[in-house]
Amino acid sequence: MLAIPALEQAATLVETALGAGDVASAILAQDDLDAAAYLRHCNQIVPIIQQRGVAALVCNDTQALGRSGADGILFQQPEQDCRDLVARFSPQKIVGFGGSFNRHRALELGEANPDFLYFGKPDGDIRPEPHPKNLAIASWWSELVEIPCAVMGGSSIESVIECAESGAEFVVLGLAVFANTDGPGEAVRRANEMLDEHAPKFVEA
């Protein structure tokens, strides 16, 4: 998965990244954009994502979800009744929950039966390596619960290895792709290569 920052050149960067390898979905980070600017950003980027057959997810903003035609939404720290949120948008839209920084909260969110849980924050890749707490909770969750989880990687492409070894179904990369000195396309290609080599093989029972 990709966490797309709200950059002026995001359209070109996203197109390059998605053309270089497998990406399951892309989350459009809100960063410091107000609601109007975020909607414009989503209206520009969502079609680019979808044209590649990738699911486009907005963050928190339900109006941006509806008006941009995005495929789903990540509620980073849902404050409303989570069951109501799932009932409101699913199954027409993908619904993910973040903000689960401990096991108790993760289980609370999981009781609402979202499509996935997200461990980390779209702008949380401030260090080369993944946050140890995110890896720990992702490892615990993936062994215990069937609901898929996504874990935020670090600012280094190599961080996908630790994330994959946690057992999480999805690794999320942001700066590792969009600030990569070799360009986002090469970053996605290398990430896929490392995942193919190091990720556990998920086998249907």
QUIFEN-V627607 format. One record per residue. N is the residue number from 1. RES is the residue in one small letter. SS is DSSP state (helix for helix, strand for strand, loop for the rest). PSI is psi in radians with two decimals (NA if undefined). Layout:
n->[N	N]
res->[RES	RES]
ss->[SS	SS]
psi->[PSI	PSI]
//
This chain:
n->[1	2	3	4	5	6	7	8	9	10	11	12	13	14	15	16	17	18	19	20	21	22	23	24	25	26	27	28	29	30	31	32	33	34	35	36	37	38	39	40	41	42	43	44	45	46	47	48	49	50	51	52	53	54	55	56	57	58	59	60	61	62	63	64	65	66	67	68	69	70	71	72	73	74	75	76	77	78	79	80	81	82	83	84	85	86	87	88	89	90	91	92	93	94	95	96	97	98	99	100	101	102	103	104	105	106	107	108	109	110	111	112	113	114	115	116	117	118	119	120	121	122	123	124	125	126	127	128	129	130	131	132	133	134	135	136	137	138	139	140	141	142	143	144	145	146	147	148	149	150	151	152	153	154	155	156	157	158	159	160	161	162	163	164	165	166	167	168	169	170	171	172	173	174	175	176	177	178	179	180	181	182	183	184	185	186	187	188	189	190	191	192	193	194	195	196	197	198	199	200	201	202	203	204	205]
res->[m	l	a	i	p	a	l	e	q	a	a	t	l	v	e	t	a	l	g	a	g	d	v	a	s	a	i	l	a	q	d	d	l	d	a	a	a	y	l	r	h	c	n	q	i	v	p	i	i	q	q	r	g	v	a	a	l	v	c	n	d	t	q	a	l	g	r	s	g	a	d	g	i	l	f	q	q	p	e	q	d	c	r	d	l	v	a	r	f	s	p	q	k	i	v	g	f	g	g	s	f	n	r	h	r	a	l	e	l	g	e	a	n	p	d	f	l	y	f	g	k	p	d	g	d	i	r	p	e	p	h	p	k	n	l	a	i	a	s	w	w	s	e	l	v	e	i	p	c	a	v	m	g	g	s	s	i	e	s	v	i	e	c	a	e	s	g	a	e	f	v	v	l	g	l	a	v	f	a	n	t	d	g	p	g	e	a	v	r	r	a	n	e	m	l	d	e	h	a	p	k	f	v	e	a]
ss->[loop	strand	strand	strand	loop	loop	loop	loop	loop	helix	helix	helix	helix	helix	helix	helix	helix	helix	loop	loop	loop	loop	loop	loop	strand	strand	strand	strand	loop	loop	loop	loop	loop	loop	helix	helix	helix	helix	helix	helix	helix	helix	helix	helix	helix	helix	helix	helix	helix	helix	helix	loop	loop	loop	strand	strand	strand	strand	strand	loop	loop	helix	helix	helix	helix	helix	helix	helix	loop	loop	loop	strand	strand	strand	strand	loop	loop	loop	loop	loop	loop	helix	helix	helix	helix	helix	helix	helix	helix	loop	loop	loop	loop	strand	strand	strand	strand	loop	loop	loop	loop	loop	helix	helix	helix	helix	helix	helix	helix	helix	loop	loop	loop	loop	loop	strand	strand	strand	strand	loop	loop	loop	loop	loop	loop	loop	loop	loop	loop	loop	loop	helix	helix	helix	helix	helix	helix	helix	helix	helix	helix	helix	helix	helix	loop	loop	loop	strand	strand	strand	strand	strand	loop	loop	loop	loop	loop	loop	helix	helix	helix	helix	helix	helix	helix	loop	loop	loop	loop	strand	strand	strand	strand	loop	helix	helix	helix	helix	loop	loop	loop	loop	loop	helix	helix	helix	helix	helix	helix	helix	helix	helix	helix	helix	helix	helix	helix	helix	loop	loop	loop	loop	loop	loop	loop]
psi->[2.66	2.49	1.88	2.06	2.75	1.28	2.66	-0.65	0.33	-0.66	-0.84	-0.74	-0.73	-0.76	-0.75	-0.78	-0.82	-0.36	-0.02	-0.15	-3.12	2.24	2.21	-0.77	2.89	2.26	2.21	1.80	2.51	-0.54	-2.25	0.25	2.44	3.09	-0.73	-0.77	-0.63	-0.70	-0.74	-0.73	-0.80	-0.74	-0.53	-0.73	-0.60	-0.84	-0.59	-0.74	-0.84	-0.54	-0.37	0.09	0.40	2.50	2.28	2.19	2.32	2.92	2.09	-0.57	1.82	-0.50	-0.74	-0.60	-0.88	-0.75	-0.47	-0.27	0.40	2.80	-0.28	-3.07	2.46	2.01	1.88	-0.72	1.36	2.19	-0.39	3.02	2.07	-0.58	-0.66	-0.68	-0.76	-0.77	-0.59	-0.67	-0.47	2.54	0.09	-0.58	2.65	2.35	2.13	2.63	2.34	-2.90	0.20	1.56	0.04	2.91	-0.69	-0.82	-0.66	-0.76	-0.64	-0.82	-0.67	-0.51	-0.41	-0.12	0.95	3.03	-0.51	2.79	2.55	2.09	1.93	-2.98	2.55	-0.42	0.44	0.17	1.04	-0.21	2.77	-0.61	2.74	2.72	2.25	-0.64	-0.65	-0.74	-0.71	-0.79	-0.57	-0.71	-0.79	-0.82	-0.80	-0.45	-0.43	-0.63	2.51	-0.40	2.22	2.69	2.68	2.43	2.40	2.23	-3.08	-2.97	-0.06	2.41	-0.63	-0.28	-0.31	-0.47	-0.89	-0.71	-0.79	-0.67	-0.25	-0.31	-0.06	2.48	-0.47	2.42	2.30	2.24	2.41	-1.53	-0.56	-0.47	-0.90	-0.18	0.24	2.33	-0.39	0.03	2.71	-0.56	-0.84	-0.63	-0.79	-0.71	-0.80	-0.67	-0.78	-0.70	-0.78	-0.63	-0.71	-0.59	-0.63	-0.33	2.50	2.62	2.01	2.12	2.30	2.37	NA]
//
